[in-house]
């Protein structure tokens, strides 16, 4: 029973099923599926082996919602309480769930998510020209590709590994996410330390960008982003400067003044999501938390993801995917402000935390004296 529930929950969350139904099928069905996730999580928690929840992520949620709620700036108070309740259920019950989620489980679903981006680009091209598959937002789609990509380096058979990496890279390029390209390069540079012949995939990736640039008009790819990506290859300064004009840093700058006005307790829940200081949201989880709930919640959030990076470095020789995925998650949160309401991001965070916990338990066990 627990195993069946596990896979249903993972499919619904990692493949972003409720949001897909909301935008492409029926919003009412989407709402049902969204609540179903939390009902299934609670059912899983009842039937599964009990584990201590991730107290760090609970503290982040309590600090953010409690302090941010003191100066409520959202649209509906009911949404505030529902969001907080969902978050707590996800962390408490999801902490038990991820204990049983293997690398193969999570890779397979991330890979399916990546495939959905290619299907979107090839079978359903549109005038927007950036593709996201199940994830609606191209930056989220690029993040999923990176999470899958990081797990490919544990595959021993080099030809099979390379094939998977090529497929995932194509999917990531179709998102035309600058964040994807940056993190993809960082991960590949790190992979050279794992095995030097991994350097080949960087050349393959550059070749894919050139190829996709050539066939871009056929797939209705975003011409501005296509120009940016080819500029990376051709070192075209004009195109790179154009790309920089619409960067995330410009979006963040519109929120710097409110940050300065209330750095201790923040400006209230909902104030940095768009509609209070600007018509658009801040697109940065760290600034969102600091701006809405102040310094305590910000320190808790930032220290968690810095801890992931720190442990990723320590674990790199044995579990190199942890550092790669931690980099992807840390940098992705710089471009995204729906952290508390996006299930697959919370599951990714819980899963990385569990990978670190397992590693530390193994090291403690190895350090114990062995019976003679």
KOLTOR-477008 format. One record per residue (C-alpha): residue in three letters; x, z, y. Coordinates in steps of 0.001 Angstrom, whole numbers, m for minus. Layout:
N
PT finu      px      pz      py
PT  ALA       X       Z       Y
...
END
This chain:
372
PT finu      px      pz      py
PT  UNK       0       0       0
PT  UNK    2727     984    2475
PT  UNK    4684   m2193    1712
PT  UNK    1660   m4421    2377
PT  UNK     957   m2610    5645
PT  UNK    4590   m2989    6650
PT  UNK    4553   m6762    6340
PT  UNK    1194   m7169    8069
PT  UNK    2406   m5067   11025
PT  UNK    5699   m6952   11238
PT  UNK    3950  m10323   11201
PT  UNK    1528   m9265   13925
PT  UNK    4226   m7775   16148
PT  UNK    7373   m9862   15695
PT  UNK    5440  m13141   15671
PT  UNK    3513  m11965   18756
PT  UNK     188  m12870   17145
PT  UNK   m2208  m11129   19602
PT  UNK    m684  m12866   22641
PT  UNK    m700  m16220   20843
PT  UNK   m4412  m15829   20141
PT  UNK   m5054  m14749   23731
PT  UNK   m3567  m17905   25237
PT  UNK   m4317  m20496   22565
PT  UNK   m7353  m19357   20547
PT  UNK   m9690  m16642   21840
PT  UNK   m9053  m13591   24087
PT  UNK  m11643  m11509   22221
PT  UNK   m9872  m12063   18897
PT  UNK   m6596  m11220   20632
PT  UNK   m7968   m7832   21715
PT  UNK   m9112   m7065   18171
PT  UNK   m5694   m7997   16768
PT  UNK   m3921   m5888   19367
PT  UNK   m5902   m2768   18475
PT  UNK   m5540   m3617   14785
PT  UNK   m1749   m3266   15114
PT  UNK   m2094     361   16229
PT  UNK   m4707    1157   13597
PT  UNK   m2412    m258   10913
PT  UNK     565    1651   12334
PT  UNK   m1349    4914   12055
PT  UNK   m2459    4013    8528
PT  UNK    1143    3249    7614
PT  UNK    2275    6582    9057
PT  UNK    m262    8408    6871
PT  UNK     702    6720    3581
PT  UNK    4447    6261    4143
PT  UNK    7286    8711    3750
PT  UNK    7498   10930    6815
PT  UNK   10400   10536    9231
PT  UNK   11268   12090   12557
PT  UNK   10199    9811   15419
PT  UNK   12692    8424   17922
PT  UNK   12690   11331   20377
PT  UNK   14783    9431   22913
PT  UNK   12184    6670   23251
PT  UNK    9372    9221   23373
PT  UNK   11212   10953   26247
PT  UNK   11532    7611   28057
PT  UNK    7800    7002   27726
PT  UNK    6776   10516   28762
PT  UNK    9079   10444   31802
PT  UNK    7941    6971   32880
PT  UNK    4201    7520   32487
PT  UNK    4127   11152   33670
PT  UNK    6281   10707   36780
PT  UNK    4964    7218   37562
PT  UNK    1399    8464   37156
PT  UNK    1844   11045   39918
PT  UNK    1526    8244   42468
PT  UNK    m676    5817   40551
PT  UNK    m579    2281   41963
PT  UNK   m2138     317   39115
PT  UNK   m5481   m1458   38955
PT  UNK   m7318     747   36433
PT  UNK   m6600    4300   35352
PT  UNK   m8100    3495   31947
PT  UNK   m5408     834   31396
PT  UNK   m2761    3409   32243
PT  UNK   m3992    5860   29574
PT  UNK   m4488    3107   26992
PT  UNK    m979    1745   27573
PT  UNK     566    5198   27299
PT  UNK   m1360    5944   24096
PT  UNK    m334    2625   22538
PT  UNK    3298    3233   23443
PT  UNK    3352    6703   21858
PT  UNK    1663    5402   18683
PT  UNK    4195    2571   18486
PT  UNK    7177    4914   18825
PT  UNK    5953    7658   16469
PT  UNK    4565    5374   13756
PT  UNK    7021    2553   14363
PT  UNK    9916    4954   13810
PT  UNK    8668    5424   10246
PT  UNK    8038    1695    9818
PT  UNK   11540     522   10741
PT  UNK   13090    2834    8148
PT  UNK   11829     385    5519
PT  UNK   12552   m2863    7385
PT  UNK   15557   m4633    5877
PT  UNK   17852   m7134    7565
PT  UNK   16292   m9877    5435
PT  UNK   12773   m8836    6499
PT  UNK   13485   m8955   10194
PT  UNK   15678  m12072   10047
PT  UNK   13014  m14068    8222
PT  UNK   10375  m13246   10840
PT  UNK   12718  m13870   13770
PT  UNK   13624  m17195   12169
PT  UNK    9936  m18135   11822
PT  UNK    9492  m17244   15479
PT  UNK   12401  m19548   16354
PT  UNK   10883  m22386   14316
PT  UNK    7642  m22012   16285
PT  UNK    9567  m22972   19460
PT  UNK   10784  m26221   17899
PT  UNK    7255  m27020   16680
PT  UNK    5963  m26352   20205
PT  UNK    8542  m28717   21746
PT  UNK    8213  m31541   19227
PT  UNK    4510  m31461   18328
PT  UNK    2969  m30132   21561
PT  UNK    5109  m31277   24525
PT  UNK    3709  m30425   27957
PT  UNK    4481  m30966   31629
PT  UNK    6098  m27537   32038
PT  UNK    9006  m28676   29872
PT  UNK   10096  m25222   28690
PT  UNK    8947  m24181   25250
PT  UNK    8198  m20757   23802
PT  UNK    6259  m21102   20553
PT  UNK    4463  m17888   19675
PT  UNK    5997  m16026   22631
PT  UNK    4293  m17686   25654
PT  UNK    7235  m16704   27896
PT  UNK   10390  m18827   27330
PT  UNK   12680  m15859   28085
PT  UNK   11001  m13798   25346
PT  UNK   11329  m16768   23001
PT  UNK   15041  m17046   23794
PT  UNK   15468  m13339   23065
PT  UNK   13871  m13754   19628
PT  UNK   16256  m16637   18884
PT  UNK   19215  m14426   19791
PT  UNK   18015  m11610   17537
PT  UNK   17793  m14079   14656
PT  UNK   21120  m15690   15545
PT  UNK   22988  m12370   15485
PT  UNK   21867  m11781   11893
PT  UNK   23177  m15142   10648
PT  UNK   26799  m14003   10746
PT  UNK   26312  m11796    7702
PT  UNK   25529  m14879    5565
PT  UNK   28556  m15612    3381
PT  UNK   28008  m19323    2689
PT  UNK   29409  m21053    5759
PT  UNK   27464  m24367    5456
PT  UNK   24129  m22568    5034
PT  UNK   24963  m20173    7862
PT  UNK   25884  m23074   10142
PT  UNK   22639  m24895    9336
PT  UNK   20585  m21835   10280
PT  UNK   22625  m21368   13450
PT  UNK   22062  m24983   14483
PT  UNK   18301  m24667   13976
PT  UNK   18129  m21409   15938
PT  UNK   20347  m22818   18707
PT  UNK   18105  m25874   19075
PT  UNK   15105  m23552   19365
PT  UNK   16888  m21455   21980
PT  UNK   17925  m24476   24038
PT  UNK   14305  m25684   24096
PT  UNK   13403  m22489   25981
PT  UNK   15754  m23543   28800
PT  UNK   16497  m19894   29410
PT  UNK   19749  m19331   31309
PT  UNK   19837  m15845   29787
PT  UNK   19759  m17385   26314
PT  UNK   22780  m19607   27010
PT  UNK   24794  m16728   28505
PT  UNK   24110  m14351   25609
PT  UNK   24541  m17135   23033
PT  UNK   28053  m17746   24381
PT  UNK   28871  m14012   24337
PT  UNK   27683  m13646   20748
PT  UNK   29718  m16635   19617
PT  UNK   32838  m15355   21336
PT  UNK   32361  m12043   19545
PT  UNK   31861  m13881   16259
PT  UNK   35365  m15315   16492
PT  UNK   36647  m11756   15946
PT  UNK   34567  m11613   12757
PT  UNK   35886  m14924   11441
PT  UNK   37944  m17425   13444
PT  UNK   36220  m20511   12041
PT  UNK   33036  m19362   13779
PT  UNK   34524  m20995   16868
PT  UNK   33198  m24286   15510
PT  UNK   29619  m23362   16337
PT  UNK   30475  m23254   20056
PT  UNK   31472  m26920   19855
PT  UNK   28316  m27657   17884
PT  UNK   26234  m25905   20542
PT  UNK   27773  m27933   23370
PT  UNK   27083  m31091   21357
PT  UNK   23454  m30035   20904
PT  UNK   23025  m29535   24647
PT  UNK   24396  m33040   25287
PT  UNK   22107  m34509   22613
PT  UNK   19046  m32685   23925
PT  UNK   19917  m33859   27446
PT  UNK   19883  m37433   26135
PT  UNK   16475  m37120   24454
PT  UNK   15007  m34790   27092
PT  UNK   12589  m37340   28612
PT  UNK   11043  m38019   25193
PT  UNK   10171  m34336   24744
PT  UNK    9083  m33827   28364
PT  UNK   11806  m31243   28839
PT  UNK   12077  m29358   32131
PT  UNK   14236  m31625   34293
PT  UNK   15559  m28889   36599
PT  UNK   16658  m26701   33685
PT  UNK   18012  m29745   31849
PT  UNK   20160  m30504   34887
PT  UNK   21369  m26901   34883
PT  UNK   22326  m26972   31215
PT  UNK   24172  m30271   31459
PT  UNK   25922  m28932   34564
PT  UNK   27373  m26151   32401
PT  UNK   28902  m28830   30197
PT  UNK   29971  m31178   33011
PT  UNK   30957  m28427   35505
PT  UNK   28721  m29943   38189
PT  UNK   28917  m27460   41073
PT  UNK   25930  m28880   42968
PT  UNK   23571  m28462   40056
PT  UNK   24880  m24993   39323
PT  UNK   24332  m23969   42938
PT  UNK   20771  m25301   42763
PT  UNK   20132  m23252   39655
PT  UNK   21428  m20134   41355
PT  UNK   18924  m20455   44193
PT  UNK   16056  m19487   41881
PT  UNK   17910  m16823   39950
PT  UNK   16474  m13485   38902
PT  UNK   18688  m11708   41445
PT  UNK   16619  m13244   44222
PT  UNK   13448  m11862   42647
PT  UNK   14986   m8394   42354
PT  UNK   16054   m8410   46005
PT  UNK   12434   m8320   47180
PT  UNK   12137   m4839   45631
PT  UNK   15313   m3277   47001
PT  UNK   13622   m1741   50054
PT  UNK   10933      97   48019
PT  UNK   13743    1336   45738
PT  UNK   15531    2880   48704
PT  UNK   12350    4527   49977
PT  UNK   11657    6597   46853
PT  UNK   14594    6759   44419
PT  UNK   13830   10243   43021
PT  UNK   10182   10012   41947
PT  UNK    9606    6289   42376
PT  UNK    6698    4484   43996
PT  UNK    4159    5023   41246
PT  UNK    2996    3372   38055
PT  UNK    2111    m307   38599
PT  UNK    3847    m675   41947
PT  UNK    6619   m2972   40679
PT  UNK    4413   m5102   38403
PT  UNK    3184   m7312   41228
PT  UNK     339   m6933   43693
PT  UNK    1621   m3949   45702
PT  UNK    4916   m4893   47341
PT  UNK    4960   m8536   46189
PT  UNK    2565  m10907   44471
PT  UNK    5019  m11212   41561
PT  UNK    6565   m8551   39340
PT  UNK   10185   m7434   39498
PT  UNK   11248   m9085   36213
PT  UNK   13720   m6325   35413
PT  UNK   12927   m3342   33168
PT  UNK   15628   m1114   34671
PT  UNK   14479   m1733   38253
PT  UNK   10843   m1369   37150
PT  UNK   11455    2099   35691
PT  UNK   13604    3247   38617
PT  UNK   11166    1849   41164
PT  UNK    8009    3239   39569
PT  UNK    9143    6521   37975
PT  UNK   12445    7386   39637
PT  UNK   15898    8431   38567
PT  UNK   15127   10634   35517
PT  UNK   13220    7935   33628
PT  UNK   15830    5368   34694
PT  UNK   18719    7471   33336
PT  UNK   16910    8014   30038
PT  UNK   16199    4291   29620
PT  UNK   19610    3027   30698
PT  UNK   21539    5588   28677
PT  UNK   19667    4555   25505
PT  UNK   20682     915   25778
PT  UNK   24221    1782   26853
PT  UNK   24380    4001   23759
PT  UNK   23333    1016   21651
PT  UNK   26227    m971   23136
PT  UNK   28676    1895   22583
PT  UNK   27671    2336   18958
PT  UNK   27671   m1421   18489
PT  UNK   31350   m1489   19433
PT  UNK   32108    1346   16984
PT  UNK   30153    m353   14195
PT  UNK   31333   m3887   14935
PT  UNK   33738   m4258   12022
PT  UNK   31128   m3304    9424
PT  UNK   27792   m4130   11103
PT  UNK   28619   m6694   13775
PT  UNK   24965   m7695   14262
PT  UNK   24266   m4346   15974
PT  UNK   26552   m5086   18930
PT  UNK   25321   m8676   19160
PT  UNK   21669   m7627   19150
PT  UNK   22328   m4733   21538
PT  UNK   23909   m7147   24028
PT  UNK   20910   m9459   23676
PT  UNK   18467   m6594   24223
PT  UNK   20376   m4994   27109
PT  UNK   20659   m8270   29040
PT  UNK   17151   m9448   28178
PT  UNK   15717   m6324   29817
PT  UNK   17336   m7533   33059
PT  UNK   14865  m10439   33085
PT  UNK   11673   m8791   31812
PT  UNK    9319   m6088   33088
PT  UNK    6715   m5751   30301
PT  UNK    8846   m3416   28191
PT  UNK    6189    m749   27557
PT  UNK    3525   m3233   26462
PT  UNK    5517   m5714   24346
PT  UNK    5443   m4639   20718
PT  UNK    8207   m6862   19364
PT  UNK   10670   m5553   21975
PT  UNK    9847   m1948   21081
PT  UNK   10172   m2730   17360
PT  UNK   13575   m4343   18034
PT  UNK   14703   m1212   19887
PT  UNK   13496    1102   17129
PT  UNK   15132   m1071   14467
PT  UNK   18532   m1083   16203
PT  UNK   18286    2700   16651
PT  UNK   17590    3019   12930
PT  UNK   20567     795   12060
PT  UNK   22770    3135   14077
PT  UNK   21228    6207   12438
PT  UNK   21841    4774    8951
PT  UNK   25453    4032    9824
PT  UNK   26066    7573   11050
PT  UNK   24450    9053    7939
PT  UNK   26650    6864    5740
PT  UNK   29784    7942    7596
PT  UNK   28842   11612    7266
PT  UNK   28218   11139    3539
PT  UNK   31561    9335    3106
PT  UNK   33337   12219    4849
PT  UNK   32016   14807    2391
PT  UNK   34405   15855    m412
PT  UNK   33735   13873   m3567
PT  UNK   33154   15799   m6807
PT  UNK   36142   15712   m9101
END
